[in-house]
Amino acid sequence: MLKIKELTKLYTTDEVETTALRNITIEIRDGEFVAIMGPSGCGKSTLLNILGLLDSPTAGEYYFGKEEVSGFSERQRAQLRKGAIGFVFQSFNLIDELTVFENVELPLLYLKVPASERQQKVKEMLERMNIRHRRNHFPQQLSGGQQQRVAIARAIIANPRLILADEPTGNLDSTNGEEVMKLLARLNEQGTTIIMVTHSPYDANYAHRIINLFDGKVVTGNSKEQFHV
């Protein structure tokens, strides 16, 4: 599904040049659940941003499916993101001024889904996430676990091929964190490819494979078990 070859990312200012990623080569298959681990500052979030088409590499190739996308313009990246990629963040990134229903509906608005179809899809998704009773609440009226369920509902409402999760349990207690991880695991079992950045060995155990980064380089990328597509 995804392949990056000799990918490098540099950040340059007037005084210093910082190498965030160094000649990384990774392939991730359809239906795989991959955890990316490593110490703070090793390049995990930078890699996730590039995989999510939120940023572009300085050098190297990035194939999303069969399409080479490393040179895409921001408009092209945004167009591909809308329907193909869902994001789940540590800080939830919900819009405080919108209700639960409106937050989940947002990706469908961007995709110009007709109103009646949007309404039905969001109702079904809120039911699936066990948050339909909170549909008219605002994010600040929810617990952390409920906010993350809303964020996941928003991420998957458009049936993306890929979910990118950046420390999805980082702001949750252990009970809510486990609930979120089980939810991601179920989505993966249903065929969604998931790439997750995490510091948690416990959360990483849900993945099929762990990729370890150090100083912007891949140091290991071992399968935990035999994975079948």
Disulfide bonds with the S-S distance in Angstrom:
none
